[in-house]
Amino acid sequence: MLEWYHSPGDYNTIMDELYELIKFIASNLKISEFKVRGKPIPIFVPWKKISFLNCISEFLNIPISDLSDSKILSELTGRNENEGWENLIEFLFISKVEKSIGLDCPYFIFDFPVHTSSMSKIHPEDKRFCQRVELYIGGIEIANAFTELFDKEEILKRFKTSARIRRSLKKKPHQIDYEFLDFIDLVLSDFGGVALGLDRLIMLFMNKSSIQDVIAFPISYYFND
């Protein structure tokens, strides 16, 4: 995993850097396209940028308005409406859309539901969403980035919401790091941060179908005689 931050900056800054970085690598390797399941995915083309909700709407041919209705989401996912809008919309994305993203070109999916990221800044126009972006190539998430959040009260609120949601799903909530919260006041400006899956990116550049083929010590290594 490769992580970096850019200050001053935001998730748009990170999108530009990811685009330039991967193009730079491809250019030096003299590779013009990835191949996923035998399908070519061009690199040196404009990459698509689309919001989380618009992505679901486009891929499933569902009106945007329907995606705000928990009852409709319950019918689409086959899950209980009482699970809440946040869990239903996330499940719909993961189960019905995610594996189909980025099969024609790399995709940036941005503005995810707030509950999916405790450390991402809230979107100024719709507080259900946050400034988080993921890069997808061939149905694979390659990178995850944010406009980092440095509002102590909001972060604590998100931590508590996340714990409530995990408990509702019969999962153990994460412990709140109050010492970390005390350091928030030291941040002087907004910045973007990203985690790039190097193993996944190498897998794509080497035209491999499994991460096991590119990591130094795959799990299979320990079970072979």
VOPA-733854 format. One record per atom (N, C-alpha, C): residue in three letters; x, y, z. Coordinates in pm, whole numbers, padded with zeros to 5 digits, always signed. Each point is the difference from the previous one (the first is absolute). Layout:
# VOPA-733854
ALAXYZ
...
# end
This chain:
# VOPA-733854
MET+00084-00119+00000
MET-00084+00119+00000
MET+00088+00125+00000
LEU-00032+00094-00087
LEU+00071+00127-00006
LEU-00096+00111+00042
GLU+00039+00079+00100
GLU-00085+00109+00047
GLU+00075+00132-00010
TRP-00073+00105-00035
TRP+00059+00133+00004
TRP-00108+00105+00022
TYR+00045+00120+00035
TYR-00090+00112+00026
TYR+00046+00121-00080
HIS-00095+00087-00031
HIS+00033+00122-00074
HIS-00066+00119+00069
SER+00084+00095+00043
SER-00052+00118+00069
SER+00066+00126-00056
PRO-00082+00103-00034
PRO-00146-00002+00004
PRO-00055-00081-00118
GLY-00115-00060+00020
GLY-00059-00081-00106
GLY-00127-00067+00046
ASP-00060-00078-00088
ASP-00123-00073+00033
ASP-00008-00124-00087
TYR-00117-00065-00004
TYR-00009-00124-00076
TYR+00012+00022-00150
ASN-00027+00121-00048
ASN+00022+00029-00142
ASN+00149+00004-00032
THR+00079+00055+00092
THR+00145+00001-00015
THR+00053-00143-00010
ILE-00051-00087+00086
ILE+00046-00139+00002
ILE-00039-00073-00129
MET-00120+00027-00050
MET-00041-00062-00127
MET+00098+00036-00111
ASP+00038+00127-00007
ASP+00095+00044-00103
ASP+00135-00070+00016
GLU+00045-00015+00124
GLU+00130-00063+00025
GLU-00003-00149-00035
LEU-00108-00068+00033
LEU-00012-00142-00036
LEU+00003-00019-00152
TYR-00073+00086-00069
TYR-00005-00005-00146
TYR+00139+00018-00060
GLU+00073+00102+00047
GLU+00133+00027-00053
GLU+00099-00109+00038
LEU-00009-00053+00122
LEU+00092-00104+00045
LEU-00014-00127-00084
ILE-00123-00046-00018
ILE-00021-00124-00074
ILE+00035+00017-00147
LYS-00030+00116-00057
LYS+00042+00027-00138
LYS+00152+00001-00012
PHE+00068+00057+00100
PHE+00147+00006+00000
PHE+00060-00141+00002
ILE-00054-00085+00086
ILE+00049-00138+00009
ILE-00024-00074-00132
ALA-00121+00015-00053
ALA-00035-00069-00124
ALA+00089+00046-00116
SER+00027+00130-00004
SER+00084+00055-00106
SER+00140-00058+00006
ASN+00057-00009+00121
ASN+00135-00054+00016
ASN+00006-00149-00027
LEU-00109-00070+00025
LEU-00006-00144-00028
LEU-00043-00029-00143
LYS-00034+00109-00072
LYS-00048-00011-00138
LYS-00125-00090-00008
ILE-00091+00023+00094
ILE-00128-00072+00005
ILE-00112+00101-00024
SER-00085-00029-00097
SER-00107+00094-00034
SER-00137-00043+00051
GLU-00008-00124+00050
GLU-00129-00048+00048
GLU+00019-00111+00102
PHE-00099-00012+00088
PHE-00007-00115+00090
PHE-00087-00104-00067
LYS+00013-00124+00045
LYS-00089-00105-00047
LYS-00058-00072+00121
VAL-00131+00002+00012
VAL-00069-00066+00109
VAL-00098-00100-00060
ARG+00020-00127+00035
ARG-00081-00108-00056
ARG-00003+00006-00153
GLY+00116+00033-00057
GLY+00015+00004-00145
GLY-00053+00126-00066
LYS-00059+00090+00078
LYS-00057+00122-00055
LYS+00099+00116+00014
PRO+00032+00070-00110
PRO+00094+00112+00009
PRO-00064+00123+00064
ILE+00077+00067+00087
ILE-00045+00123+00066
ILE+00106+00106-00029
PRO-00028+00095-00089
PRO+00101+00100-00038
PRO+00038+00090+00117
ILE+00127+00038+00003
ILE+00052+00085+00107
ILE+00005+00147-00042
PHE+00047+00025-00123
PHE+00022+00137-00045
PHE-00125+00059-00064
VAL-00106+00000+00077
VAL-00127+00061-00039
VAL-00050+00080+00120
PRO-00097+00088-00020
PRO-00058+00067+00118
PRO-00068-00103+00090
TRP+00033+00004+00130
TRP-00061-00093+00095
TRP-00135+00055+00044
LYS-00095-00087+00020
LYS-00135+00046+00035
LYS-00007+00035+00148
LYS-00070+00110+00029
LYS-00027+00041+00137
LYS-00152+00006+00018
ILE-00051-00072+00101
ILE-00144-00006+00021
ILE-00028-00019+00149
SER-00104+00065+00048
SER-00033-00010+00142
SER-00054-00139+00034
PHE+00006-00033+00126
PHE-00048-00129+00051
PHE-00145-00026-00042
LEU-00088+00096+00025
LEU-00142-00019-00034
LEU-00021-00008-00151
ASN+00064+00088-00075
ASN-00016-00004-00146
ASN+00055-00128-00059
CYS+00104-00053+00061
CYS+00057-00127-00047
CYS-00103-00112+00014
ILE-00063-00010+00117
ILE-00101-00103+00021
ILE-00116+00019-00096
SER-00044+00125-00013
SER-00112+00031-00090
SER+00031-00039-00144
GLU+00122+00031-00045
GLU+00039-00027-00137
GLU+00016-00150-00027
PHE+00066-00070+00091
PHE+00028-00141-00023
PHE-00125-00088+00014
LEU-00092+00039+00088
LEU-00120-00081+00022
LEU-00125+00057-00066
ASN+00018+00115-00067
ASN-00113+00066-00067
ASN-00116+00026+00097
ILE+00036+00063+00112
ILE-00097+00033+00104
ILE-00003+00151+00018
PRO-00117+00063+00008
PRO-00006+00145+00022
PRO+00069+00039+00131
ILE+00070+00112-00003
ILE+00070+00049+00119
ILE-00095+00011+00119
SER-00122+00046-00025
SER-00096+00020+00109
SER-00031-00129+00073
ASP+00000-00113-00071
ASP-00029-00129+00063
ASP+00109-00042+00096
LEU+00121+00050-00021
LEU+00113-00041+00082
LEU+00001+00067+00137
SER-00094+00091+00023
SER-00013+00062+00131
SER-00113-00063+00081
ASP-00065-00101-00058
ASP-00117-00064+00063
ASP+00042-00137+00056
SER+00000-00011+00133
SER+00044-00124+00064
SER-00088-00119-00038
LYS-00127+00026-00022
LYS-00091-00109-00036
LYS+00038-00058-00136
ILE+00029+00087-00096
ILE+00041-00046-00133
ILE+00135-00071+00008
LEU+00091+00055+00080
LEU+00131-00065+00016
LEU-00015-00138+00062
SER-00093-00013+00092
SER-00026-00129+00064
SER-00046-00102-00104
GLU-00087+00044-00092
GLU-00049-00090-00105
GLU+00112-00036-00098
LEU+00088+00095-00029
LEU+00110-00024-00094
LEU+00105-00094+00057
THR+00021+00006+00131
THR+00106-00078+00062
THR-00050-00128+00066
GLY-00131-00007+00025
GLY-00055-00116+00070
GLY+00033+00002+00149
ARG+00035+00118+00051
ARG+00034+00013+00141
ARG-00107+00080+00074
ASN+00003-00008+00132
ASN-00102+00064+00082
ASN+00014+00152-00003
GLU-00112+00068-00020
GLU-00001+00146-00005
GLU+00053+00062+00129
ASN-00015-00072+00111
ASN+00043+00051+00130
ASN+00152+00010+00014
GLU+00073-00058-00094
GLU+00145+00012+00003
GLU+00045+00144-00023
GLY-00088+00081-00058
GLY+00031+00141-00020
GLY+00056+00030-00138
TRP-00024+00125-00043
TRP+00042+00042-00134
TRP+00149-00021-00023
GLU+00082+00036+00099
GLU+00146-00006-00017
GLU+00048-00141-00034
ASN-00049-00099+00075
ASN+00044-00137-00023
ASN-00058-00057-00130
LEU-00123+00038-00031
LEU-00064-00052-00120
LEU+00067+00052-00127
ILE+00030+00130-00003
ILE+00061+00057-00120
ILE+00143-00053-00019
GLU+00071-00019+00111
GLU+00135-00056-00010
GLU-00004-00145-00049
PHE-00095-00078+00052
PHE-00012-00140-00043
PHE-00036-00008-00148
LEU-00089+00090-00045
LEU-00039+00001-00141
LEU+00121+00027-00089
PHE+00082+00097+00040
PHE+00120+00034-00077
PHE+00097-00117-00007
ILE+00026-00061+00115
ILE+00098-00108+00006
ILE-00048-00125-00074
SER-00127-00033+00017
SER-00051-00126-00054
SER-00041+00007-00147
LYS-00043+00118-00045
LYS-00057+00009-00135
LYS+00082+00083-00099
VAL+00089+00084+00051
VAL+00066+00097-00089
VAL+00152-00015-00004
GLU+00062-00016+00115
GLU+00144+00014+00015
GLU+00082-00079-00102
LYS-00034-00124-00024
LYS+00082-00085-00087
LYS-00011+00038-00148
SER-00095+00088-00033
SER-00018+00041-00139
SER+00063+00136-00031
ILE+00059+00062+00101
ILE+00055+00135-00018
ILE+00140-00005-00062
GLY+00022+00085-00098
GLY+00134+00013-00057
GLY+00037-00107-00099
LEU-00098-00054-00070
LEU+00030-00104-00099
LEU+00029+00059-00138
ASP-00036+00128-00020
ASP+00029+00065-00128
ASP+00112+00103+00012
CYS+00016+00056+00121
CYS+00110+00092+00030
CYS+00005+00014+00152
PRO+00109+00051+00057
PRO+00005+00020+00145
PRO-00107+00100+00046
TYR-00057-00027+00118
TYR-00108+00083+00055
TYR+00039+00054+00137
PHE-00031+00128+00021
PHE+00004+00058+00133
PHE-00145+00010+00050
ILE-00032-00071+00108
ILE-00131+00010+00063
ILE+00015+00090+00122
PHE-00075+00109+00006
PHE+00019+00095+00109
PHE-00130+00029+00075
ASP+00013+00063+00115
ASP-00112+00039+00086
ASP-00077-00123+00052
PHE+00067-00073+00089
PHE-00059-00119+00063
PHE-00084+00039+00121
PRO-00092-00088+00042
PRO-00077+00027+00122
PRO+00092+00024+00119
VAL-00038+00094+00085
VAL+00084+00042+00113
VAL+00041-00118+00088
HIS-00092-00093+00024
HIS+00029-00107+00097
HIS+00112-00092-00045
THR+00035+00004-00131
THR+00106-00089-00050
THR+00139+00053+00031
SER+00009+00123+00051
SER+00132+00058+00024
SER-00003+00100+00114
SER+00053-00039+00112
SER+00000+00088+00118
SER+00096+00117-00014
MET+00096-00010-00092
MET+00105+00101-00008
MET-00007+00086-00125
SER-00117+00005-00066
SER-00014+00077-00122
SER-00091+00120+00021
LYS+00035+00112-00060
LYS-00075+00124+00016
LYS-00140-00012-00062
ILE-00100+00057+00066
ILE-00137-00005-00048
ILE-00014+00082-00128
HIS-00081-00050-00093
HIS-00026+00074-00123
HIS-00081+00125+00034
PRO+00040+00116-00052
PRO-00067+00125+00038
PRO-00145+00011-00050
GLU-00037-00076-00105
GLU-00133+00014-00058
GLU-00097-00110+00042
ASP+00051-00110+00054
ASP-00089-00109+00044
ASP+00070-00073+00114
LYS-00049+00024+00121
LYS+00068-00051+00119
LYS-00014-00149+00020
ARG-00072-00069-00089
ARG-00004-00147+00005
ARG+00130-00059-00054
PHE+00076+00083-00070
PHE+00119-00049-00070
PHE+00126+00072+00046
CYS+00115-00064-00028
CYS+00128+00057+00039
CYS+00094+00003-00120
GLN+00108+00077+00014
GLN+00095+00017-00110
GLN+00102-00114-00001
ARG-00052-00115-00038
ARG+00080-00120-00013
ARG-00006-00046-00146
VAL+00112-00050-00051
VAL+00004-00048-00138
VAL+00074-00133-00006
GLU-00048-00090-00086
GLU+00068-00127-00023
GLU+00028-00014-00149
LEU+00117-00053-00032
LEU+00039-00025-00139
LEU-00025-00148-00031
TYR-00075-00024-00108
TYR-00029-00137-00043
TYR+00054-00023-00140
ILE+00065-00115-00016
ILE+00046-00043-00132
ILE-00036-00148-00015
GLY-00081-00031-00099
GLY-00039-00139-00023
GLY-00077-00061+00114
GLY-00085+00080+00066
GLY-00080-00052+00111
GLY+00078-00017+00129
ILE+00124+00052+00004
ILE+00086-00013+00117
ILE+00026+00137+00061
GLU-00017+00012+00130
GLU+00032+00126+00068
GLU+00152+00009+00013
ILE+00056+00105-00059
ILE+00145+00018-00002
ILE+00047+00098+00107
ALA-00081+00103+00026
ALA+00039+00102+00097
ALA-00122+00057+00070
ASN+00023+00049+00121
ASN-00105+00057+00083
ASN+00055+00131+00057
ALA-00071+00111-00024
ALA+00053+00131+00038
ALA-00109+00089+00060
PHE+00044+00100+00077
PHE-00093+00091+00066
PHE+00050+00144-00008
THR-00093+00092+00019
THR+00035+00130+00055
THR-00007-00023+00150
GLU+00115+00006+00066
GLU+00006-00039+00140
GLU-00083+00093+00090
LEU-00068-00060+00095
LEU-00085+00073+00093
LEU+00078+00036+00126
PHE-00010+00126+00040
PHE+00068+00042+00122
PHE-00091+00085+00088
ASP-00124-00043+00009
ASP-00098+00059+00092
ASP-00017-00101+00113
LYS+00056+00031+00116
LYS+00004-00096+00111
LYS-00140-00049+00039
GLU-00095+00091+00011
GLU-00135-00038+00040
GLU-00066-00090-00105
GLU+00023+00032-00127
GLU-00060-00081-00107
GLU+00061-00140-00003
ILE+00132-00009+00020
ILE+00066-00130+00000
ILE-00054-00086+00114
LEU-00013+00059+00119
LEU-00052-00075+00114
LEU-00144-00046-00028
LYS-00078+00086-00061
LYS-00138-00036-00037
LYS-00001-00119-00096
ARG+00091+00002-00098
ARG+00008-00109-00099
ARG+00044-00130+00067
PHE+00097+00010+00090
PHE+00045-00119+00071
PHE-00116-00065+00075
LYS-00079+00084+00067
LYS-00113-00051+00077
LYS-00108-00058-00091
THR-00023+00064-00115
THR-00098-00052-00096
THR+00045-00133-00055
SER+00129-00010-00032
SER+00055-00124-00052
SER-00016-00113+00102
ALA+00026+00033+00127
ALA-00014-00101+00106
ALA-00145-00046+00012
ARG-00093+00096-00012
ARG-00143-00035+00008
ARG-00040-00092-00115
ILE+00048+00032-00120
ILE-00034-00081-00117
ILE+00058-00140+00014
ARG+00126-00010+00047
ARG+00063-00131+00016
ARG-00075-00084+00103
ARG-00043+00065+00109
ARG-00076-00074+00100
ARG-00133-00049-00056
SER-00063+00082-00086
SER-00128-00041-00060
SER+00017-00118-00093
LEU+00122-00016-00054
LEU+00031-00112-00090
LEU+00065-00116+00075
LYS-00005+00006+00134
LYS+00056-00105+00086
LYS+00152-00011-00015
LYS+00065+00115-00029
LYS+00145+00004-00012
LYS+00058+00078+00118
LYS+00122-00033+00036
LYS+00065+00070+00111
LYS+00043+00140-00045
PRO-00041+00104+00072
PRO+00039+00137-00039
PRO+00147+00026+00026
HIS+00058+00088-00083
HIS+00141+00037+00019
HIS+00013+00094+00119
GLN+00109-00013+00072
GLN+00024+00087+00115
GLN+00035+00141-00046
ILE-00060+00101+00063
ILE+00025+00139-00036
ILE+00137+00044+00055
ASP+00081+00057-00088
ASP+00135+00045+00037
ASP-00006+00147+00039
TYR-00018+00028+00128
TYR-00012+00137+00047
TYR+00134+00074-00006
GLU+00109-00072+00012
GLU+00131+00063-00011
GLU+00020+00056-00140
PHE-00044-00076-00101
PHE+00008+00049-00138
PHE-00081+00129-00016
LEU-00118+00003+00060
LEU-00086+00118-00013
LEU+00067+00125+00057
ASP+00083-00018+00101
ASP+00068+00114+00061
ASP+00102+00065-00095
PHE+00049-00077-00098
PHE+00099+00053-00093
PHE-00064+00077-00116
ILE-00131-00012-00017
ILE-00067+00063-00112
ILE+00022+00151-00002
ASP+00005+00060+00117
ASP+00015+00146+00009
ASP+00132+00050-00059
LEU+00097-00089-00020
LEU+00131+00041-00051
LEU+00001+00016-00152
VAL-00104-00048-00068
VAL-00005+00007-00147
VAL-00032+00142-00044
LEU+00079+00054-00094
LEU-00012+00140-00038
LEU-00073+00022-00132
SER-00008-00102-00088
SER-00065+00021-00129
SER-00061-00130-00052
ASP-00094+00013-00092
ASP-00060-00118-00063
ASP+00102-00073-00086
PHE-00013-00133-00005
PHE+00083-00075-00093
PHE-00066-00132-00038
GLY+00045-00052-00111
GLY-00051-00128-00048
GLY+00096-00111+00036
GLY-00054-00120+00020
GLY+00082-00116+00030
GLY-00048-00120-00080
VAL+00090-00092-00029
VAL-00036-00116-00083
VAL+00075-00125+00045
ALA-00065-00115-00017
ALA+00064-00130+00016
ALA-00012-00072-00134
LEU+00113-00028-00063
LEU+00005-00064-00131
LEU+00046-00145+00016
GLY-00080-00093-00050
GLY+00033-00142+00009
GLY+00105-00039-00102
LEU+00126+00005+00039
LEU+00109-00029-00095
LEU-00009-00142-00054
ASP-00037-00096+00087
ASP-00009-00138-00048
ASP-00105-00014-00110
ARG-00112+00069+00016
ARG-00105-00006-00102
ARG+00044+00069-00130
LEU+00070+00112+00016
LEU+00047+00072-00118
LEU+00105-00081-00075
ILE+00092-00062+00074
ILE+00102-00086-00064
ILE-00068-00117-00071
MET-00102-00057+00063
MET-00075-00110-00060
MET-00055+00041-00137
LEU-00053+00122-00008
LEU-00056+00048-00127
LEU+00110+00023-00103
PHE+00110+00062+00043
PHE+00109+00027-00094
PHE+00064-00129-00051
MET-00002-00106+00082
MET+00060-00127-00042
MET-00100-00093-00067
ASN-00123+00050-00018
ASN-00104-00079-00065
ASN-00024-00132+00072
LYS-00007+00007+00133
LYS-00028-00117+00083
LYS-00143+00007+00052
SER-00056-00114+00032
SER-00140-00004+00045
SER-00013-00013+00150
SER+00113-00019+00070
SER-00004-00018+00145
SER+00116+00071+00067
ILE-00027+00061+00114
ILE+00106+00064+00078
ILE+00103-00103+00045
GLN-00043-00124+00017
GLN+00092-00106+00042
GLN+00117-00015-00098
ASP-00021+00044-00125
ASP+00104-00015-00103
ASP+00106+00110+00007
VAL-00025+00106+00079
VAL+00094+00112-00002
VAL+00059+00035+00137
ILE-00056-00053+00109
ILE+00057+00031+00130
ILE+00114-00096+00033
ALA+00092+00046+00084
ALA+00122-00076+00027
ALA-00028-00134+00068
PHE-00091-00002+00095
PHE-00028-00123+00073
PHE-00151-00025+00004
PRO-00055-00051-00111
PRO-00145-00027-00004
PRO-00038-00107+00101
ILE-00127-00001+00037
ILE-00048-00098+00097
ILE+00030-00142-00044
SER-00011-00027-00131
SER+00023-00134-00050
SER+00143-00048+00029
TYR+00094+00097+00015
TYR+00140-00033+00026
TYR+00014-00083+00128
TYR-00084+00032+00099
TYR+00012-00065+00130
TYR-00068-00137+00006
PHE-00077-00030-00104
PHE-00075-00128+00003
PHE+00050-00098-00104
ASN+00101+00041-00079
ASN+00056-00092-00099
ASN+00116-00078+00062
ASP+00007-00127-00031
ASP+00109-00084+00052
ASP+00132+00032-00072
# end
